């Protein structure tokens, strides 16, 4: 009886020591959890209640729902893991945390891939087919279904296992939330995580390549704007673009099935300005010739002056995507080290484990930064937040 009590005391002491060692990481994760949860709830409220229907709205909502899910399950579960590393309390809790960990990573990768495609079509192929709002909504649902299917094996492969750990010259049996005991000595965990890693990295490569083309097109647009010999077109475009930004871009937030030419009033207005300037100096044209010339001028105008709203939203999504690519690559490298039969983490000292967990959970930043990026770069989001803040202040004044 005395031996059992001593063993339990040493286990609690060991777990408490580890919790104190990784306390800075736990505090950081806790702060990220609070900021990510309330920030993304705010994003969901703003986009649901105050944004008109558009693809950007649905993709932003998709990311926000993924982030809230991660804050509730994975990030909070990670704090439990760090507090009870050697005495993990519940097998089911470990499986839930591990499942949603992979689920949110895959869902976000799929969502960001679709966003990259949407940005590519809007910038590089503005006069071809575009992803419609209704299609974007269905795609978001498909992302969750595919992520659920791909993450399902985690519920079996990950769980709790027993291991031995020497502490104060006493060999203790500890309970860890890692690979499940049934698959501890098999190759299934490393095989599964390697497959998921390969799939996600293919998605990362595709979205990165799309943004390379987008960046090249934006650079060409800037070059055309600076070197343009059509000051009248540029002047009209600048005036209309300024007015467009102030009004909040009705076309970008409206629910319709118009083709991509009609989604860009700036380009049509540019061609109209050119037509009004040159109409007096040109002979009469047939309707077909006039239509062909109008379409050509619209395309040339769009190439010279990509709408500012498209550039802003592309920049927002590029920042979110680049952050995801960098942190998730690091995450998968470190997860493979855990999933391998060698399991090098058991050979790390406490300081090494702190560094390991800090780097491993850097990808949590993806679930926190969205509200801040929207607040800094999306004028519509900032205006709505200011309006909400003024409304809340007015209510407080009246209540007093």
C-alpha positions, 0 to 999 in steps of 0.5 A, a space after each residue: 500500500 505504501 509503495 502504491 502511494 509513493 508511486 502515485 505521489 511521484 507520478 503527480 510530482 512528475 506531471 506537475 513538474 512537467 506542467 510547470 516547465 511548459 507553463 509558458 507554452 500553455 499560457 500562450 496557447 490559452 491566450 490564443 484560444 481566448 483571442 481566437 474564439 472571441 475574434 472568430 465569433 466576431 468575424 462570424 457575426 459580422 459576415 453573417 449579419 452585415 456582409 452581402 452575399 459573395 464568395 469572399 463572405 462564404 470563404 471567410 465564414 468557412 475559415 472562421 468556423 474552422 478556427 472556432 472548432 479548433 479553439 474549442 477542441 484542439 487548442 483547449 485539449 492541448 492545454 489539458 495534455 500539457 497539464 497532465 502529460 504523464 497522467 492523461 485522464 481520459 482516452 476519449 478526450 485524447 481521441 477527440 482532441 487528436 481527431 479535431 487536430 487533423 480535421 481542422 488542418 485538412 479543412 483549412 487546407 482545402 478551404 485555402 486551396 479553393 480561395 487560391 483558385 477563386 483569387 486566381 480566377 478573379 485576377 488572372 481570368 476575370 473574363 472567364 468563369 468564376 466561382 459563384 456564391 452558391 457554389 462557394 457555399 456548397 464547396 465549404 460544406 464539401 470541405 468539412 465532409 472530406 476533412 471528416 473522412 480523411 481525419 477519421 482514422 485518427 480516432 482509432 490510431 491515436 489515444 493513450 498508451 502506457 510507457 515507463 519513465 525513470 524519475 528519482 531512480 524509480 521506474 514509473 508507469 506513465 499514461 501518455 496521449 499519443 499513439 493508441 496502445 493497440 497501434 503503438 508498435 505498428 507502422 500504421 500511425 507513421 503511414 497514415 500521418 505520412 499520407 495526410 502530410 503528402 496530401 496536404 503538401 500537394 494542396 500547399 504546392 497547388 495554392 502556392 503556384 496559383 498565387 505565383 500567377 496572381 502575383 505576376 498578374 498584379 505586377 503586370 497590372 502595376 507596370 501597365 498602370 505606371 507606364 500607360 499612355 492612356 491618361 484619360 482611361 486611368 483618370 476615369 478609372 481612378 475616380 470610379 475606383 475611389 467612389 467604388 471603395 467608398 460605397 463598399 463595392 455593391 457588386 462584390 457583396 451582392 447575390 447574383 449570377 451575373 458573369 464576370 464582365 458584369 462583376 467589374 463596373 470599373 472596367 466597363 466604365 473605363 471603356 465607356 470613358 474611352 468610347 466617349 473620348 474617341 467617338 467623335 473621331 471614328 467612323 460609324 461601325 457595325 454593331 458586331 464591330 462595336 461590340 468586339 471593340 468594346 469587349 477588347 477595350 474592357 479586357 485591356 482596361 482590366 489588365 491595366 487597372 485591376 480593381 482595388 477591392 480585388 487586390 485587397 482581398 487577394 492580399 488578405 487571403 495571401 497573408 493567411 495562406 502564406 502563414 498556413 503554409 509555413 507553420 503547417 510544414 513545420 507542424 507535420 515534420 514534428 508530428 512525424 517525429 512523434 508518430 515514428 516508432 522511435 518516438 524521439 520525444 521521449 528522449 528529450 529533456 524538459 527544455 527540449 520538450 518546451 521548445 518542441 511543443 512551442 514549435 509544434 503549436 506555432 500553427 495555432 496562430 492560423 486560428 487567431 490572426 484572421 480577425 486581425 488581418 480583416 481588421 487591418 486590411 478590409 475597409 468594409 470590416 473596419 467600417 462595420 466594427 466602428 458602427 458596432 462600437 458606436 452602437 454599443 457606446 450609445 446603448 451604454 450612454 442611454 442605459 445610464 
